[in-house]
Amino acid sequence: MINGYDVEVKLLAVTPEAERLIESAGRLCWDTQDKTGTVPDRIQKWIEIGHESMVEHACATFYIRASRVLTHELVRHRLASYSQRSQRYVKESELRYIEPAEIKEWGESAHERFEEVMGACWEAYRDLLSKGIKPEIARYVLPNACETQIICTWNFREIRHIIKLRASKRALPEMRAVASEIRRIAKEIAPQVFEDL
Ligand SMILES: Cc1cc2nc3c(=O)[nH]c(=O)nc-3n(C[C@H](O)[C@H](O)[C@H](O)COP(=O)(O)OP(=O)(O)OC[C@H]3O[C@@H](n4cnc5c(N)ncnc54)[C@H](O)[C@@H]3O)c2cc1C
């Protein structure tokens, strides 16, 4: 549960010795390899002046479980590789959806109305499947709230960009929850790259 949202973010892979690789790429530009490791905020200083391309040499892969509302927005970030659970080839036989924290917080009547509609959507979906309609067609009755899973690979520069846009107060609350978790993980794996965010 993150910020009241039942979503999940897991780090699957990251470039080994990412900060060392980034620093060596930056130092190559100025031929200062002999100073490697001597300036603790070297990467942040490069980022500050907009010399950010070396940050692109490292990347991370995340598993995210969230709603289709979220993934629809997330995949707009183009400098990426994505693999998402298919609704064409996989039957959504279980009732799995993300209920916004705001609906639960509003009160019981909003929560009940939401659950009622989710149940009706899945009932219609199963009805259509039982008539022999393919999942790729039956899914048209499934809601945006439908839970999905996606694996995303981004370079560190794109992760910085996503955090700036998506952990902000202007972002969708579910997205903010996911982006905040990405930020927490990013700061753990490469503090020198993400400490300003
Ligand atoms: C608060 C918020 C509200 C939004 N509302 C809407 C909306 O109502 N409707 C809607 O359609 N979208 C909306 N979006 C999505 C937004 O327009 C972007 O599509 C999305 O945030 C992806 O980010 P991006 O385009 O910066 O770049 P990414 O794809 O993440 O790329 C990173 C950066 O690379 C550069 N870049 C990438 N591709 C190109 C290119 N082809 N040409 C030039 N530079 C490029 C840009 O500098 C870009 O910022 C919203 C986003 C936010 C955060």
The ligand as an SDF file (V2000), in Angstrom:
LIG
                    3D

 53 58  0  0  0  0  0  0  0  0999 V2000
    0.3880   16.8580  -15.0380 C   0  0  0  0  0  0  0  0  0  0  0  0
    0.3370   16.2620  -16.4200 C   0  0  0  0  0  0  0  0  0  0  0  0
   -0.7770   16.4100  -17.2110 C   0  0  0  0  0  0  0  0  0  0  0  0
   -0.8290   15.8700  -18.5010 C   0  0  0  0  0  0  0  0  0  0  0  0
   -1.9680   16.0140  -19.2630 N   0  0  0  0  0  0  0  0  0  0  0  0
   -2.0060   15.5030  -20.5150 C   0  0  0  0  0  0  0  0  0  0  0  0
   -3.1690   15.6430  -21.3430 C   0  0  0  0  0  0  0  0  0  0  0  0
   -4.1700   16.2290  -20.9390 O   0  0  0  0  0  0  0  0  0  0  0  0
   -3.1640   15.1080  -22.5910 N   0  0  0  0  0  0  0  0  0  0  0  0
   -2.0590   14.4750  -23.1040 C   0  0  0  0  0  0  0  0  0  0  0  0
   -2.0820   14.0260  -24.2570 O   0  0  0  0  0  0  0  0  0  0  0  0
   -0.9530   14.3130  -22.3380 N   0  0  0  0  0  0  0  0  0  0  0  0
   -0.8950   14.8100  -21.0790 C   0  0  0  0  0  0  0  0  0  0  0  0
    0.2340   14.6360  -20.3170 N   0  0  0  0  0  0  0  0  0  0  0  0
    1.3580   13.8620  -20.8910 C   0  0  0  0  0  0  0  0  0  0  0  0
    2.5140   14.7770  -21.3760 C   0  0  0  0  0  0  0  0  0  0  0  0
    2.0780   15.6370  -22.4030 O   0  0  0  0  0  0  0  0  0  0  0  0
    3.6850   13.9130  -21.9020 C   0  0  0  0  0  0  0  0  0  0  0  0
    3.2530   13.1710  -23.0230 O   0  0  0  0  0  0  0  0  0  0  0  0
    4.1940   12.9350  -20.8700 C   0  0  0  0  0  0  0  0  0  0  0  0
    4.3540   13.5540  -19.6260 O   0  0  0  0  0  0  0  0  0  0  0  0
    5.5280   12.3370  -21.3420 C   0  0  0  0  0  0  0  0  0  0  0  0
    6.5640   13.2500  -21.0510 O   0  0  0  0  0  0  0  0  0  0  0  0
    7.5180   13.9400  -22.1180 P   0  0  0  0  0  0  0  0  0  0  0  0
    6.8000   14.2270  -23.3750 O   0  0  0  0  0  0  0  0  0  0  0  0
    8.2320   15.0790  -21.4300 O   0  0  0  0  0  0  0  0  0  0  0  0
    8.6110   13.0080  -22.4460 O   0  0  0  0  0  0  0  0  0  0  0  0
    9.3020   11.5980  -22.5360 P   0  0  0  0  0  0  0  0  0  0  0  0
    8.6830   10.7710  -23.5860 O   0  0  0  0  0  0  0  0  0  0  0  0
    9.4480   11.0440  -21.1700 O   0  0  0  0  0  0  0  0  0  0  0  0
   10.7050   12.1000  -23.0830 O   0  0  0  0  0  0  0  0  0  0  0  0
   11.6510   12.7860  -22.2530 C   0  0  0  0  0  0  0  0  0  0  0  0
   12.1050   14.0620  -22.9280 C   0  0  0  0  0  0  0  0  0  0  0  0
   12.7360   13.7270  -24.1700 O   0  0  0  0  0  0  0  0  0  0  0  0
   12.4490   14.7540  -25.1180 C   0  0  0  0  0  0  0  0  0  0  0  0
   11.6770   14.1710  -26.2250 N   0  0  0  0  0  0  0  0  0  0  0  0
   11.1600   12.9180  -26.2910 C   0  0  0  0  0  0  0  0  0  0  0  0
   10.5500   12.7100  -27.4790 N   0  0  0  0  0  0  0  0  0  0  0  0
   10.6730   13.8770  -28.1550 C   0  0  0  0  0  0  0  0  0  0  0  0
   10.2590   14.3010  -29.4370 C   0  0  0  0  0  0  0  0  0  0  0  0
    9.5770   13.5200  -30.2670 N   0  0  0  0  0  0  0  0  0  0  0  0
   10.5810   15.5310  -29.8420 N   0  0  0  0  0  0  0  0  0  0  0  0
   11.2860   16.3720  -29.0330 C   0  0  0  0  0  0  0  0  0  0  0  0
   11.7110   16.0540  -27.7880 N   0  0  0  0  0  0  0  0  0  0  0  0
   11.4110   14.8060  -27.3710 C   0  0  0  0  0  0  0  0  0  0  0  0
   11.6420   15.8270  -24.3940 C   0  0  0  0  0  0  0  0  0  0  0  0
   12.5390   16.7920  -23.8890 O   0  0  0  0  0  0  0  0  0  0  0  0
   11.0080   15.0550  -23.2690 C   0  0  0  0  0  0  0  0  0  0  0  0
   10.6410   15.8930  -22.1650 O   0  0  0  0  0  0  0  0  0  0  0  0
    0.3000   15.1640  -19.0230 C   0  0  0  0  0  0  0  0  0  0  0  0
    1.4330   15.0170  -18.2100 C   0  0  0  0  0  0  0  0  0  0  0  0
    1.4610   15.5330  -16.9250 C   0  0  0  0  0  0  0  0  0  0  0  0
    2.6940   15.3300  -16.0780 C   0  0  0  0  0  0  0  0  0  0  0  0
  1  2  1  0
  2  3  1  0
  2 52  2  0
  3  4  2  0
  4  5  1  0
  4 50  1  0
  5  6  2  0
  6  7  1  0
  6 13  1  0
  7  8  2  0
  7  9  1  0
  9 10  1  0
 10 11  2  0
 10 12  1  0
 12 13  2  0
 13 14  1  0
 14 15  1  0
 14 50  1  0
 15 16  1  0
 16 17  1  0
 16 18  1  0
 18 19  1  0
 18 20  1  0
 20 21  1  0
 20 22  1  0
 22 23  1  0
 23 24  1  0
 24 25  2  0
 24 26  1  0
 24 27  1  0
 27 28  1  0
 28 29  2  0
 28 30  1  0
 28 31  1  0
 31 32  1  0
 32 33  1  0
 33 34  1  0
 33 48  1  0
 34 35  1  0
 35 36  1  0
 35 46  1  0
 36 37  1  0
 36 45  1  0
 37 38  2  0
 38 39  1  0
 39 40  1  0
 39 45  2  0
 40 41  1  0
 40 42  2  0
 42 43  1  0
 43 44  2  0
 44 45  1  0
 46 47  1  0
 46 48  1  0
 48 49  1  0
 50 51  2  0
 51 52  1  0
 52 53  1  0
M  END
$$$$
